[in-house]
């Protein structure tokens, strides 16, 4: 069946719902919305999203182990057939970074990869996560799409100031090689497939300076799909706010239509 799938890092669900996320949910045509960085417990997330849930949205949520960090969810028009939290990792199973849900003919996942920082323990943790998660992704079959904030810009086309970020987490050679390896294994970067050879479309802009006004952004919110599902992707848009003061997150929803 056809799907419209959207993915957005909400940068704190309680803050986002107070800034316009609920209004966006009321008008979006998406069938499924993957969210990242809820930074809230299940109870807090459901309370923040109560108006949307009361209007008919269903929510699956993986709350974060660490207070105020991570947390991922999947909002859907129809209840999923099954929901699974984590991908079998002993270290990251309770971290609130991965959730997947089965629908009629597709499995949709919401993933949050933390940003990291070069030459720190935090970057080492990111590499451990990528190693385990990459192996899991390669075990998946067709009709699977992982949506989320990967905190990796795959190529020079995916961030405005790539020359100034060659040594920055999110654009390190090892991180980009990890994405390239996934693509070589059978995944498709759906947005890039539908927007070949262009800068962006960016999905994250720093709140600092005039990054948003100057469109000095990063394309780090990806939908990576397998086989048959990737072939069904027909349109992708980044729902960039019309103005800085209309943003309800520092990320914009990335929305893909699948035939």
Backbone bond lengths (Angstrom), bond angles and torsions (degrees), N, CA, C in turn:
res aa  C-N    CA-C-N  psi(-1)  N-CA   C-N-CA  omega(-1)  CA-C   N-CA-C  phi
1 X - - - 1.455 - - 1.532 109.31 -
2 X 1.332 118.22 159.63 1.474 119.71 179.20 1.527 111.45 -75.24
3 X 1.314 115.32 150.83 1.455 121.58 177.34 1.515 109.40 -136.24
4 X 1.319 116.39 145.30 1.456 121.92 162.68 1.524 105.43 -114.07
5 X 1.323 115.84 116.08 1.464 121.31 -176.37 1.522 109.09 -115.80
6 X 1.306 115.88 128.18 1.454 122.10 177.71 1.525 109.26 -116.99
7 X 1.326 116.08 149.89 1.460 120.91 178.91 1.519 108.90 -138.82
8 X 1.341 116.10 135.34 1.467 119.34 -179.30 1.528 110.48 -154.16
9 X 1.316 115.58 136.03 1.458 121.82 169.20 1.527 106.38 -81.64
10 X 1.332 116.45 115.48 1.463 120.47 -172.34 1.528 112.51 -84.88
11 X 1.350 117.06 -9.92 1.469 120.87 176.93 1.530 111.18 56.31
12 X 1.339 114.81 45.31 1.464 120.76 -178.82 1.513 110.51 99.68
13 X 1.331 117.34 105.07 1.461 119.92 -172.64 1.517 112.00 -67.00
14 X 1.323 117.80 -32.66 1.463 118.77 -179.87 1.518 111.27 -68.39
15 X 1.329 116.85 -38.21 1.466 120.00 176.44 1.517 110.76 -69.91
16 X 1.335 116.55 -43.70 1.468 120.23 -175.58 1.524 112.08 -63.43
17 X 1.340 116.88 -40.08 1.462 118.60 -178.73 1.527 111.65 -68.44
18 X 1.325 116.86 -21.06 1.459 120.19 176.40 1.516 113.85 -86.26
19 X 1.344 115.61 -8.03 1.468 120.13 -176.60 1.520 114.22 -110.88
20 X 1.337 117.58 -6.79 1.461 118.14 179.49 1.513 115.89 139.96
21 X 1.330 118.51 -3.59 1.459 119.81 -179.19 1.530 112.00 -63.31
22 X 1.323 117.00 -39.99 1.465 119.72 -179.42 1.525 111.03 -63.85
23 X 1.327 116.13 -38.61 1.462 120.16 178.24 1.525 110.25 -65.92
24 X 1.339 116.55 -37.45 1.460 120.06 177.61 1.525 110.86 -66.07
25 X 1.327 116.91 -43.27 1.467 120.44 178.23 1.534 111.46 -61.56
26 X 1.312 116.89 -30.12 1.465 120.43 -178.01 1.530 112.18 -72.02
27 X 1.335 117.26 -20.45 1.472 119.04 -175.89 1.524 113.60 -119.08
28 X 1.328 118.37 -11.91 1.464 119.25 -178.14 1.524 111.22 -63.94
29 X 1.334 115.79 148.15 1.460 121.07 175.85 1.529 111.64 -90.89
30 X 1.321 116.89 0.07 1.467 120.45 -177.29 1.526 111.28 -61.66
31 X 1.338 114.51 141.57 1.462 121.08 172.84 1.523 110.95 -86.10
32 X 1.345 115.12 -31.13 1.459 122.24 -177.25 1.516 107.78 -136.87
33 X 1.323 117.33 134.66 1.462 122.37 177.41 1.523 108.56 -125.87
34 X 1.320 116.29 115.94 1.459 121.76 175.46 1.523 108.38 -91.35
35 X 1.319 116.79 130.12 1.468 120.74 -179.06 1.520 109.49 -121.89
36 X 1.330 114.81 149.47 1.460 121.24 178.74 1.530 109.67 -132.11
37 X 1.324 114.04 159.27 1.466 122.81 -178.28 1.526 111.61 54.76
38 X 1.325 116.07 53.97 1.460 119.22 172.11 1.525 110.63 -65.71
39 X 1.327 115.61 -31.83 1.480 121.68 178.62 1.524 111.25 53.84
40 X 1.318 115.74 41.55 1.462 119.61 -175.17 1.519 109.65 -154.51
41 X 1.319 115.44 159.49 1.459 121.62 174.10 1.527 109.16 -73.25
42 X 1.331 115.76 170.96 1.461 119.66 174.76 1.531 110.55 -57.28
43 X 1.310 115.39 -46.73 1.468 119.67 -177.18 1.517 111.29 -62.08
44 X 1.343 117.15 -44.87 1.459 121.01 179.52 1.528 111.86 -65.04
45 X 1.342 115.93 -39.12 1.463 120.13 -179.64 1.516 110.98 -65.81
46 X 1.328 116.18 -44.66 1.462 119.37 179.50 1.531 111.33 -65.82
47 X 1.307 116.70 -34.41 1.469 119.42 177.91 1.524 110.70 -67.43
48 X 1.323 116.40 -41.84 1.464 120.07 -179.60 1.524 111.50 -66.22
49 X 1.334 116.21 -35.79 1.464 121.77 -176.62 1.528 112.65 -95.32
50 X 1.331 117.91 8.84 1.464 121.65 -173.56 1.529 113.47 -51.57
51 X 1.325 120.66 -45.20 1.471 118.80 179.94 1.532 112.58 -60.37
52 X 1.334 117.43 -37.65 1.465 120.96 178.56 1.525 110.58 -70.05
53 X 1.323 116.80 -41.34 1.463 120.27 179.53 1.530 110.60 -66.81
54 X 1.319 116.13 -37.09 1.465 120.15 177.78 1.532 111.27 -66.07
55 X 1.330 116.53 -26.96 1.462 120.11 -178.18 1.524 112.18 -86.04
56 X 1.356 117.53 -4.68 1.454 119.21 173.66 1.513 116.62 126.60
57 X 1.332 118.19 -7.31 1.456 119.67 176.31 1.529 110.10 -70.84
58 X 1.339 116.24 144.97 1.465 122.54 172.06 1.525 108.09 -104.79
59 X 1.321 117.14 146.06 1.461 121.56 -177.73 1.517 111.57 -126.40
60 X 1.334 115.74 129.17 1.470 122.50 165.13 1.518 106.15 -113.74
61 X 1.327 118.06 136.34 1.467 120.44 -171.71 1.518 110.70 -142.84
62 X 1.326 115.71 138.68 1.465 122.36 172.83 1.517 107.22 -113.51
63 X 1.306 116.19 104.11 1.458 118.93 -175.92 1.526 110.30 -75.43
64 X 1.331 116.77 153.19 1.464 120.19 -176.97 1.521 112.58 -79.05
65 X 1.321 114.51 147.23 1.458 121.53 175.51 1.519 110.44 -69.36
66 X 1.338 116.05 -39.85 1.466 121.97 -179.59 1.521 109.42 -94.65
67 X 1.311 116.76 127.48 1.457 122.07 -177.33 1.526 110.59 -59.62
68 X 1.336 115.43 130.69 1.461 120.09 175.20 1.507 115.54 80.50
69 X 1.352 117.58 7.89 1.464 120.44 -179.93 1.524 109.86 -128.79
70 X 1.325 116.09 148.31 1.464 122.58 172.42 1.538 111.38 58.13
71 X 1.338 115.85 -147.38 1.452 122.01 -172.84 1.517 110.27 93.33
72 X 1.337 116.75 122.26 1.462 121.04 179.52 1.526 109.53 -131.13
73 X 1.323 115.31 154.96 1.453 119.29 -179.31 1.513 112.21 -150.12
74 X 1.323 115.60 166.56 1.457 122.78 174.61 1.515 108.24 -133.90
75 X 1.321 115.64 117.83 1.454 122.43 173.22 1.522 108.03 -97.01
76 X 1.319 117.99 138.38 1.459 120.01 -177.50 1.521 110.47 -146.56
77 X 1.330 114.55 152.16 1.471 120.50 179.20 1.527 111.19 -71.84
78 X 1.344 115.76 -31.16 1.457 121.81 179.13 1.527 108.49 -118.85
79 X 1.321 118.06 148.39 1.465 118.79 179.18 1.521 110.34 -66.24
80 X 1.322 118.41 137.19 1.466 119.84 176.38 1.515 111.01 -67.98
81 X 1.337 114.56 155.47 1.468 119.09 178.22 1.516 111.20 -71.85
82 X 1.324 116.22 -35.64 1.463 120.49 -179.68 1.525 108.31 -154.76
83 X 1.317 115.84 148.60 1.464 122.33 179.33 1.518 108.75 -128.40
84 X 1.340 116.08 137.61 1.462 121.19 177.47 1.528 109.19 -130.99
85 X 1.318 115.59 133.17 1.465 121.64 178.58 1.517 108.88 -103.31
86 X 1.331 116.33 131.92 1.453 121.24 179.42 1.512 112.15 80.98
87 X 1.338 115.06 172.98 1.468 120.37 -178.81 1.521 111.55 -129.67
88 X 1.325 115.53 29.37 1.455 120.60 174.94 1.513 115.35 88.80
89 X 1.320 116.79 13.24 1.459 120.58 -178.39 1.521 111.11 -88.28
90 X 1.320 116.68 131.15 1.462 120.49 176.67 1.521 111.00 -68.84
91 X 1.335 116.87 -37.88 1.465 120.38 -177.00 1.527 112.44 -76.95
92 X 1.333 117.09 -38.21 1.463 120.06 -169.93 1.528 114.09 -112.22
93 X 1.328 116.99 8.00 1.456 120.13 -175.09 1.513 114.68 -60.83
94 X 1.321 117.31 -32.52 1.463 120.55 -177.51 1.522 112.49 -107.35
95 X 1.321 117.01 16.19 1.464 120.63 -173.12 1.520 113.72 -82.94
96 X 1.333 117.42 -9.01 1.460 119.28 -179.30 1.513 112.87 69.98
97 X 1.331 116.44 38.33 1.468 120.00 -178.42 1.527 113.09 -114.27
98 X 1.321 117.91 -8.30 1.460 118.66 -177.37 1.523 111.14 -149.37
99 X 1.328 114.27 136.39 1.454 122.53 178.90 1.529 107.31 -150.56
100 X 1.334 117.66 138.61 1.459 119.57 176.65 1.515 109.63 -134.81
101 X 1.338 114.84 150.36 1.458 120.71 -177.54 1.522 109.26 -137.53
102 X 1.329 115.71 137.97 1.458 121.95 177.51 1.521 109.74 -92.22
103 X 1.334 115.31 129.41 1.462 121.34 173.03 1.526 108.05 -115.49
104 X 1.328 118.22 -166.51 1.458 120.76 -170.66 1.528 113.47 -51.34
105 X 1.322 116.37 -53.00 1.464 119.34 -176.22 1.519 112.48 -136.32
106 X 1.324 116.78 26.36 1.463 120.11 179.58 1.522 109.95 -157.99
107 X 1.325 115.42 150.68 1.463 122.47 170.66 1.517 107.49 -107.45
108 X 1.320 115.76 127.48 1.466 122.04 -178.22 1.517 108.44 -115.96
109 X 1.335 116.39 131.71 1.461 121.28 -178.09 1.521 110.37 -119.76
110 X 1.321 115.32 146.50 1.458 122.58 173.13 1.526 107.43 -114.48
111 X 1.338 116.29 124.20 1.455 120.82 -174.65 1.527 110.65 -129.83
112 X 1.321 115.55 141.40 1.461 121.81 172.96 1.520 108.85 -127.68
113 X 1.324 115.39 115.22 1.465 122.25 174.03 1.517 106.91 -100.76
114 X 1.327 118.03 124.97 1.463 118.26 -175.44 1.531 110.74 -71.64
115 X 1.322 115.30 163.99 1.467 120.38 -167.90 1.521 114.00 -71.78
116 X 1.317 118.94 -37.25 1.460 120.42 -178.13 1.521 112.77 77.22
117 X 1.314 115.08 174.68 1.469 122.68 177.11 1.520 107.45 -157.85
118 X 1.317 115.92 123.17 1.461 120.41 -171.74 1.523 112.14 -55.00
119 X 1.331 115.29 139.72 1.465 123.75 176.27 1.524 112.69 60.86
120 X 1.308 116.44 36.88 1.465 121.57 176.17 1.528 108.98 -133.08
121 X 1.337 115.65 166.21 1.463 120.58 176.58 1.522 110.88 -62.16
122 X 1.308 116.09 -30.27 1.467 119.98 179.54 1.533 110.98 -65.61
123 X 1.329 117.16 -37.40 1.462 119.84 177.00 1.527 110.64 -70.93
124 X 1.317 116.41 -37.22 1.467 119.80 175.62 1.526 110.43 -60.10
125 X 1.335 116.55 -40.90 1.458 121.05 177.47 1.530 110.49 -63.00
126 X 1.326 116.06 -40.42 1.461 120.07 178.38 1.525 110.64 -61.08
127 X 1.326 117.13 -42.68 1.463 120.45 179.95 1.530 110.85 -65.62
128 X 1.335 117.62 -36.75 1.469 119.68 177.17 1.527 110.11 -64.47
129 X 1.324 115.74 -42.11 1.461 119.99 177.83 1.528 110.53 -61.44
130 X 1.341 116.65 -47.01 1.457 119.89 -178.69 1.528 111.63 -61.72
131 X 1.307 116.76 -38.82 1.464 119.76 -179.35 1.532 111.07 -62.47
132 X 1.324 116.91 -47.65 1.465 120.41 -179.93 1.525 111.71 -69.41
133 X 1.315 115.28 -43.25 1.453 119.26 -176.61 1.536 111.17 -68.85
134 X 1.313 116.79 -37.15 1.453 120.01 178.21 1.519 111.89 -60.78
135 X 1.339 116.13 -41.98 1.466 119.87 177.79 1.522 110.46 -62.84
136 X 1.318 116.94 -40.31 1.462 120.06 178.66 1.531 110.82 -64.17
137 X 1.340 116.71 -45.56 1.455 120.04 -178.82 1.530 111.50 -59.36
138 X 1.314 116.57 -37.80 1.463 119.92 -178.95 1.526 112.14 -70.61
139 X 1.315 117.16 -15.48 1.464 120.43 179.00 1.521 112.31 -86.38
140 X 1.328 117.08 -8.73 1.454 120.67 -176.31 1.524 111.42 -80.16
141 X 1.327 116.22 153.03 1.454 120.91 178.75 1.513 111.75 -97.64
142 X 1.332 115.92 -162.08 1.460 121.02 177.98 1.530 110.38 -69.52
143 X 1.330 114.54 175.14 1.468 121.59 179.53 1.529 110.96 58.75
144 X 1.315 115.85 43.19 1.468 122.20 -179.95 1.521 108.30 -137.86
145 X 1.328 116.56 135.36 1.460 121.03 175.49 1.522 108.80 -138.79
146 X 1.320 115.83 130.71 1.461 122.44 176.82 1.522 108.19 -105.67
147 X 1.317 116.08 118.37 1.460 122.35 -176.01 1.519 109.05 -115.01
148 X 1.316 116.66 140.06 1.450 115.77 175.52 1.509 114.86 163.91
149 X 1.310 112.94 -169.79 1.460 122.57 176.17 1.523 106.55 -96.18
150 X 1.332 115.64 104.21 1.455 121.46 -176.90 1.523 112.00 -89.13
151 X 1.332 116.95 -12.11 1.461 122.00 -178.30 1.528 112.02 51.35
152 X 1.330 115.43 37.30 1.459 122.10 173.22 1.524 107.51 -141.85
153 X 1.310 116.96 125.74 1.464 122.25 172.25 1.530 106.72 -91.75
154 X 1.327 118.69 115.04 1.467 120.25 -170.52 1.527 115.29 -64.46
155 X 1.338 118.27 -37.15 1.470 120.54 -174.69 1.524 110.37 -142.05
156 X 1.309 115.76 176.35 1.464 121.24 178.65 1.522 112.41 -61.80
157 X 1.322 117.44 -24.18 1.465 121.06 178.11 1.520 111.99 -71.11
158 X 1.333 116.60 -12.87 1.459 120.40 -168.88 1.521 115.01 -100.31
159 X 1.321 117.75 6.55 1.457 120.04 169.87 1.518 108.89 -152.52
160 X 1.320 115.11 144.16 1.466 120.78 -173.23 1.524 111.28 -64.25
161 X 1.333 116.04 -50.34 1.465 120.39 -175.18 1.520 110.25 -102.31
162 X 1.324 117.38 62.83 1.464 119.29 -175.59 1.525 111.94 -69.14
163 X 1.337 117.79 -32.39 1.461 119.89 -179.55 1.523 111.37 -64.89
164 X 1.319 116.67 -33.37 1.456 120.41 -180.00 1.513 114.09 -84.34
165 X 1.327 116.88 -0.75 1.463 120.58 -176.44 1.524 113.46 -123.82
166 X 1.322 116.52 20.52 1.460 120.03 -177.90 1.527 112.76 -62.77
167 X 1.325 116.93 -23.89 1.454 120.70 179.54 1.533 112.03 -113.33
168 X 1.322 115.46 20.04 1.464 120.52 -178.05 1.520 110.90 -101.10
169 X 1.341 115.56 141.83 1.455 120.21 173.18 1.524 108.78 -56.67
170 X 1.316 115.70 137.92 1.450 120.99 -175.44 1.511 112.42 101.97
171 X 1.348 115.92 -16.37 1.464 119.89 177.40 1.526 110.66 -141.09
172 X 1.315 116.22 23.21 1.457 120.36 179.10 1.527 110.20 -75.54
173 X 1.318 117.69 149.43 1.473 120.21 -178.34 1.521 113.18 -54.56
174 X 1.339 117.27 -39.78 1.464 120.31 -178.42 1.533 111.20 -65.32
175 X 1.332 116.57 -36.97 1.459 120.52 -179.86 1.529 110.79 -69.97
176 X 1.321 115.65 -44.89 1.465 119.17 179.87 1.530 111.28 -66.15
177 X 1.334 116.16 -34.43 1.463 119.51 177.09 1.518 110.66 -65.63
178 X 1.325 117.19 -33.90 1.468 121.08 178.27 1.522 110.35 -63.02
179 X 1.337 117.29 -45.24 1.464 120.91 176.84 1.523 110.37 -63.29
180 X 1.332 116.98 -44.48 1.469 120.73 -179.41 1.525 111.03 -59.98
181 X 1.323 116.63 -37.67 1.463 120.70 178.98 1.530 110.63 -65.96
182 X 1.331 117.33 -39.62 1.459 120.55 176.93 1.526 110.78 -62.06
183 X 1.323 115.90 -43.77 1.462 119.71 -179.94 1.522 110.49 -64.46
184 X 1.317 117.11 -37.48 1.465 120.84 178.67 1.521 111.35 -68.64
185 X 1.334 116.74 -23.97 1.470 120.43 -177.97 1.521 112.94 -84.19
186 X 1.340 117.33 -4.43 1.460 119.19 177.18 1.515 115.71 126.32
187 X 1.332 117.61 -1.85 1.462 120.19 176.76 1.524 110.77 -83.79
188 X 1.322 115.54 154.59 1.457 122.63 175.15 1.517 109.11 -121.50
189 X 1.318 116.43 129.30 1.458 122.69 171.22 1.532 105.11 -79.10
190 X 1.321 115.77 96.79 1.461 121.33 -167.35 1.529 112.37 -61.15
191 X 1.325 117.08 -44.54 1.465 119.39 -178.06 1.525 110.51 -64.16
192 X 1.324 116.98 -41.78 1.468 119.48 178.63 1.526 110.86 -66.39
193 X 1.319 117.01 -37.32 1.463 120.33 177.71 1.528 110.90 -58.85
194 X 1.328 116.33 -37.88 1.457 121.06 -177.70 1.525 113.23 -88.83
195 X 1.334 116.52 -10.81 1.474 121.59 177.41 1.527 108.76 -131.62
196 X 1.329 117.68 64.45 1.466 119.87 -174.61 1.528 113.09 -71.97
197 X 1.332 114.74 139.46 1.457 120.42 169.94 1.509 117.09 70.99
198 X 1.340 118.36 12.96 1.462 120.13 -179.33 1.528 110.14 -112.24
199 X 1.305 116.73 156.42 1.458 120.50 174.52 1.525 108.52 -72.09
200 X 1.329 115.89 127.74 1.457 119.40 -176.66 1.514 111.20 78.01
201 X 1.326 117.54 -146.96 1.463 127.70 -0.84 1.528 111.18 -69.17
202 X 1.328 115.76 127.81 1.459 120.97 -175.86 1.527 110.55 -70.71
203 X 1.321 115.57 152.52 1.467 120.48 -178.87 1.521 113.28 -126.33
204 X 1.329 117.57 -7.79 1.471 120.89 178.71 1.518 109.36 -137.02
205 X 1.330 115.12 136.33 1.458 122.34 177.48 1.520 107.95 -135.12
206 X 1.298 116.33 131.75 1.462 120.70 178.42 1.528 110.32 -58.98
207 X 1.328 115.39 147.65 1.469 119.80 173.53 1.529 111.01 -74.40
208 X 1.309 116.07 -12.16 1.468 119.95 -177.67 1.522 110.96 -79.16
209 X 1.337 114.89 147.53 1.458 120.53 174.52 1.519 112.03 58.27
210 X 1.343 115.49 -141.37 1.461 121.75 -177.59 1.530 110.85 -116.98
211 X 1.330 115.38 35.54 1.461 119.52 -176.53 1.525 111.81 -57.51
212 X 1.326 116.89 -43.08 1.463 119.54 -178.55 1.522 110.74 -68.71
213 X 1.312 116.96 -46.76 1.464 120.52 -178.17 1.526 111.77 -62.16
214 X 1.335 116.13 -33.41 1.466 120.77 -179.68 1.527 112.68 -91.83
215 X 1.317 116.65 2.99 1.470 122.66 -175.41 1.524 111.15 51.70
216 X 1.326 115.26 41.54 1.468 121.17 176.58 1.526 107.60 -93.37
217 X 1.325 114.88 78.35 1.454 119.65 -171.76 1.509 114.42 -120.06
218 X 1.336 113.73 -172.27 1.466 123.68 177.82 1.525 107.96 -129.10
219 X 1.317 116.73 145.55 1.468 121.11 171.65 1.525 106.94 -104.24
220 X 1.329 114.92 92.05 1.463 121.34 -176.81 1.524 112.10 -120.96
221 X 1.331 116.58 -3.93 1.467 121.43 178.08 1.525 107.05 -98.86
222 X 1.327 116.32 105.75 1.456 122.28 -169.39 1.518 111.38 -117.97
223 X 1.332 115.64 151.96 1.455 122.16 166.19 1.522 106.54 -116.21
224 X 1.327 115.81 109.74 1.459 122.01 -179.73 1.520 108.41 -104.56
225 X 1.330 116.27 116.28 1.461 121.51 -173.33 1.517 111.07 -117.98
226 X 1.320 115.09 153.88 1.461 122.70 179.08 1.522 110.52 -99.44
227 X 1.307 115.17 145.92 1.457 125.45 166.45 1.505 117.41 33.76
228 X 1.332 114.71 -116.18 1.449 121.24 -172.78 1.511 114.00 -58.61
229 X 1.317 117.41 -37.22 1.463 119.75 -179.82 1.520 110.30 -67.68
230 X 1.328 117.61 -40.38 1.460 120.87 177.90 1.521 111.04 -59.31
231 X 1.306 116.49 -38.05 1.466 121.13 -179.19 1.522 112.29 -68.52
232 X 1.323 116.56 -20.76 1.468 120.80 -179.65 1.524 112.94 -84.01
233 X 1.319 118.96 -9.54 1.463 121.38 -179.08 1.526 109.96 -68.56
234 X 1.326 116.35 125.91 1.465 118.93 -176.09 1.522 113.86 -121.23
235 X 1.313 118.66 -19.90 1.463 120.59 -179.91 1.522 109.45 -155.01
236 X 1.333 116.46 140.25 1.466 121.22 178.22 1.521 109.20 -138.45
237 X 1.320 115.98 134.04 1.458 121.02 178.14 1.524 109.37 -136.32
238 X 1.327 115.53 148.05 1.456 121.50 168.85 1.522 106.43 -101.03
239 X 1.321 116.53 120.78 1.461 121.23 -175.17 1.532 110.06 -85.17
240 X 1.322 113.59 70.84 1.462 121.43 -178.31 1.522 109.79 -70.92
241 X 1.321 116.82 132.86 1.460 120.83 -179.92 1.530 110.38 -61.19
242 X 1.316 115.57 150.84 1.461 120.62 -178.55 1.532 111.76 -68.84
243 X 1.319 116.82 -26.30 1.463 120.61 -178.75 1.522 109.38 -152.02
244 X 1.319 115.99 159.23 1.469 122.44 -177.20 1.522 111.18 -54.90
245 X 1.323 117.29 -43.06 1.465 119.86 -174.63 1.517 113.25 -78.45
246 X 1.345 117.34 0.47 1.466 121.07 176.48 1.526 112.42 -101.19
247 X 1.315 117.06 4.99 1.460 120.83 -179.70 1.526 110.37 -79.55
248 X 1.334 116.58 139.05 1.465 119.06 173.25 1.527 111.24 -110.84
249 X 1.339 116.13 4.17 1.460 123.08 172.48 1.519 106.96 -157.71
250 X 1.339 116.45 165.14 1.465 118.39 173.67 1.526 111.08 -80.67
251 X 1.337 117.46 -5.19 1.460 123.47 171.63 1.522 108.85 -106.03
252 X 1.322 116.76 157.86 1.456 122.16 173.21 1.530 109.01 -112.83
253 X 1.331 117.36 149.31 1.461 119.54 176.56 1.525 111.79 -61.65
254 X 1.328 115.58 135.84 1.462 122.61 174.86 1.524 106.25 -107.32
255 X 1.324 116.62 115.71 1.458 121.46 -169.69 1.527 110.44 -119.70
256 X 1.324 115.21 127.94 1.468 121.73 -177.74 1.522 109.66 -124.57
257 X 1.340 115.31 135.20 1.457 121.15 174.52 1.529 107.74 -97.74
258 X 1.319 115.34 128.29 1.463 122.26 175.83 1.529 108.32 -111.97
259 X 1.329 115.70 130.97 1.463 119.98 -179.39 1.540 109.74 -60.66
